[in-house]
């Protein structure tokens, strides 16, 4: 096996090994960054919803107390306000969703689906849990979600959700007496859930990964070609010429041309050694002839 073939086989093994390790690390990093990006977006959405809920509960609802005696205003309900504020985003980007999912909601649109009910059950079983982060498949692709429990901590809310007789007549008139009652203080009643699509960030991560892999492959190819050229010019060609000249001299062809290597590297040292050996051989031949 020729030297250049051995060199290229070794380089190919190193290239494939390096490309594989680099590709795995790059893919893992890019996908992790994509998931963190989605998680940050979901976190901002749920924090915004929480801020709207607090603002509505503390500042909007008290201002509407008088009007509530004559007509029920859902704008005074924190979950309604959060949904309406985020509706502009969810309408423009349907894959982004926010829901205050309740097991026994006053408004039927807030009723929890099966998977949301499972989250409520988890928070019921683990009262210390503050947040759940997970992924699920949706018709539009994989989504990441953040869920936080909805617990009744304000005793004043029991006025509207304890019994139909204690609730404002305007609310009972609007939603009926069948839903949204029987709530208890500090009970887990539902979850706030924000879902953000993973498909687009992961697709961008895959595209970036292919770009990185193409660049790494290009760099390795350029390095390989450069090393092959240097090996050919600096090692293979001089050694091949020197080998051919040594064969001629060994066959007694003393008139063969001198081998000159101007560089002072290992090939130059080998050339000088060969020239001295050739002169010594010529001198010995003359002594034998004499």
C-alpha positions in Angstrom: 0.0 0.0 0.0 1.4 3.3 -1.0 2.2 6.0 1.5 -0.3 8.5 0.1 -3.1 5.9 0.2 -2.2 5.1 3.9 -2.3 8.8 4.7 -5.7 9.3 3.0 -7.2 6.2 4.7 -6.1 7.5 8.1 -7.3 11.0 7.2 -10.7 9.6 6.1 -11.1 7.8 9.4 -10.3 10.9 11.4 -12.6 13.0 9.1 -15.6 10.7 9.5 -15.0 10.4 13.3 -14.6 14.1 13.7 -17.6 14.9 11.5 -19.8 12.4 13.3 -18.9 13.7 16.8 -19.2 17.3 15.7 -22.5 16.7 13.9 -24.0 15.0 17.0 -22.8 17.7 19.3 -24.0 20.5 16.9 -27.5 18.8 16.4 -27.9 18.4 20.2 -26.9 22.0 20.8 -29.1 23.5 18.1 -32.2 21.5 19.1 -31.6 22.4 22.7 -31.4 26.1 21.8 -34.6 25.7 19.7 -36.4 24.2 22.7 -35.1 26.9 25.0 -36.3 29.5 22.6 -39.8 28.0 22.5 -39.8 27.7 26.3 -38.9 31.4 26.7 -41.8 32.3 24.3 -44.2 30.2 26.3 -42.9 31.6 29.6 -43.4 35.1 28.4 -47.0 34.3 27.3 -48.0 32.7 30.6 -46.4 35.5 32.5 -48.3 38.1 30.5 -51.5 36.1 31.1 -50.7 36.1 34.8 -50.1 39.8 34.8 -53.4 40.5 33.1 -55.2 38.2 35.6 -53.7 40.1 38.5 -54.5 43.5 37.0 -58.1 42.6 36.3 -58.6 41.1 39.8 -57.0 44.0 41.6 -57.9 47.1 39.6 -60.6 46.3 37.0 -63.1 44.2 38.9 -63.5 46.7 41.8 -64.4 49.5 39.3 -67.2 47.4 37.8 -68.9 46.5 41.1 -71.8 48.9 40.5 -72.4 47.9 36.9 -72.4 44.3 37.9 -75.6 44.8 39.9 -77.5 45.5 36.6 -75.6 43.3 34.1 -72.9 40.8 34.4 -69.6 42.0 32.8 -67.2 39.1 32.0 -64.4 41.7 31.6 -64.2 41.6 35.4 -63.2 37.9 35.4 -59.4 37.5 35.4 -59.4 34.4 33.1 -61.7 36.1 30.6 -59.5 39.2 30.5 -56.3 37.1 30.0 -57.9 35.1 27.1 -59.2 38.3 25.4 -55.8 40.1 25.7 -54.0 37.1 24.2 -56.7 36.5 21.5 -54.9 38.9 19.1 -51.8 36.7 19.2 -53.6 33.4 19.0 -55.7 34.6 16.1 -52.6 35.7 14.1 -50.7 32.6 15.1 -53.2 29.8 15.6 -50.5 27.4 16.8 -50.0 29.5 19.9 -52.7 28.9 22.4 -53.7 30.0 25.9 -56.4 28.6 27.9 -57.7 28.8 31.5 -58.9 25.2 31.5 -61.3 24.4 34.4 -63.0 21.2 35.5 -66.2 23.0 36.5 -66.1 26.4 34.6 -68.6 29.1 34.6 -68.1 29.7 30.9 -68.4 26.5 28.9 -65.6 27.5 26.6 -63.2 27.1 29.5 -64.0 23.4 30.1 -60.8 21.3 30.3 -60.1 18.7 27.6 -58.9 15.2 28.6 -55.2 16.0 28.6 -55.8 19.3 30.4 -57.9 17.4 33.0 -54.9 15.1 33.5 -52.8 18.1 34.3 -55.4 19.3 36.9 -55.3 15.9 38.5 -51.6 16.0 38.7 -51.7 19.3 40.5 -54.4 18.0 42.8 -52.3 15.0 43.7 -49.2 17.2 44.2 -50.2 20.5 45.8 -46.6 21.6 46.1 -46.2 21.6 42.3 -46.1 25.0 40.8 -45.5 24.3 37.1 -45.4 21.5 34.5 -43.4 21.7 31.3 -44.0 19.1 28.6 -44.5 18.3 24.9 -47.4 16.9 23.1 -48.4 16.1 19.5 -51.1 18.3 17.9 -52.7 18.4 14.4 -50.2 21.2 13.5 -47.2 19.3 14.8 -45.2 18.9 18.1 -45.9 21.6 20.7 -44.3 22.6 24.0 -46.6 23.6 26.8 -46.4 25.2 30.2 -49.1 24.6 32.7 -49.7 26.3 36.1 -52.5 25.5 38.6 -55.5 27.7 39.2 -56.3 27.7 42.9 -58.9 29.8 44.6 -56.9 31.9 47.2 -59.2 34.9 47.5 -62.2 34.3 49.8 -64.1 37.0 48.0 -64.3 34.8 45.0 -66.5 32.4 46.9 -69.3 34.9 46.6 -69.6 34.1 42.9 -68.7 30.4 43.0 -70.0 28.8 46.2 -73.7 28.4 45.5 -76.1 29.8 42.9 -78.1 31.6 45.6 -75.0 33.4 46.8 -73.8 34.4 43.4 -74.8 37.6 41.6 -78.1 37.2 39.9 -76.8 38.8 36.8 -74.1 36.1 36.5 -76.6 33.3 37.1 -78.9 34.8 34.5 -76.0 34.9 31.9 -74.5 31.4 32.5 -77.1 29.5 34.4 -77.0 27.8 37.8 -75.5 24.5 36.6 -71.8 25.3 36.2 -69.0 27.2 38.1 -70.3 26.5 41.6 -69.1 24.4 44.5 -65.6 25.7 44.4 -63.5 25.6 47.7 -60.8 27.8 49.0 -57.2 26.7 48.0 -58.6 23.9 45.9 -57.0 23.2 42.5 -59.8 24.1 40.1 -58.0 24.1 36.8 -54.8 25.0 34.9 -53.5 27.8 32.9 -52.0 26.3 29.8 -49.8 27.9 27.1 -48.9 25.9 24.0 -46.2 27.0 21.6 -45.3 25.1 18.4 -41.9 23.3 18.2 -42.0 22.4 14.5 -40.8 25.7 13.1 -37.9 26.2 15.6 -36.8 22.6 15.2 -37.0 23.0 11.4 -34.8 26.1 11.6 -32.4 24.1 13.9 -32.3 21.3 11.3 -31.5 23.8 8.5 -28.8 25.4 10.6 -27.4 21.9 11.3 -27.2 21.0 7.6 -25.4 24.4 7.1 -22.9 23.6 9.8 -22.3 20.1 8.5 -21.7 21.4 5.0 -19.2 24.0 6.3 -17.4 21.3 8.4 -17.3 19.0 5.4 -16.0 21.8 3.2 -13.3 22.7 5.8 -12.2 19.0 6.1 -12.1 18.7 2.3 -9.9 21.8 1.9 -7.6 20.6 4.7 -7.4 17.1 3.1 -6.6 18.5 -0.4 -4.0 20.9 1.1 -2.3 18.1 3.1 -2.4 15.8 0.0 -0.8 18.5 -2.1 1.9 19.2 0.5 2.5 15.5 1.0 2.9 14.9 -2.8 5.1 17.9 -3.4 7.3 17.8 -0.3 7.5 14.0 0.4 6.2 11.7 -2.3 7.9 13.3 -5.3 11.3 13.8 -3.7 11.3 10.3 -2.2 10.2 8.8 -5.5 13.0 10.5 -7.4 15.5 9.6 -4.7 14.4 6.0 -4.8 14.7 5.8 -8.6 18.2 7.3 -8.4 19.2 4.9 -5.7 18.1 2.0 -7.9 20.3 3.3 -10.7 23.3 3.7 -8.5 22.8 0.3 -6.9 22.9 -1.2 -10.4 26.3 0.4 -11.0 25.2 3.4 -13.0 27.5 5.9 -11.5 26.8 8.5 -14.2 23.3 9.0 -12.9 22.6 12.7 -12.1 22.9 14.2 -8.7 19.9 14.5 -6.5 19.5 18.0 -5.1 17.1 19.1 -2.4 17.4 22.8 -1.6 15.3 22.6 1.5 17.0 21.9 4.8 14.2 19.6 6.1 14.3 15.8 6.5 14.3 15.2 2.7 17.2 17.6 2.4 19.1 15.7 5.1 18.3 12.4 3.3 19.5 13.9 0.0 22.8 15.0 1.6 23.3 11.5 3.2 22.7 9.8 -0.2 25.2 12.1 -1.9 27.9 11.3 0.7 27.1 7.6 0.4 27.3 7.8 -3.4 30.7 9.6 -3.2 32.0 7.0 -0.7 30.8 4.2 -3.1 32.5 5.8 -6.0 35.8 6.2 -4.0 35.6 2.6 -2.9 35.1 1.4 -6.5 38.2 3.4 -7.6 40.3 1.8 -4.9 39.1 -1.7 -5.9 39.9 -0.9 -9.6 43.3 0.3 -8.7 
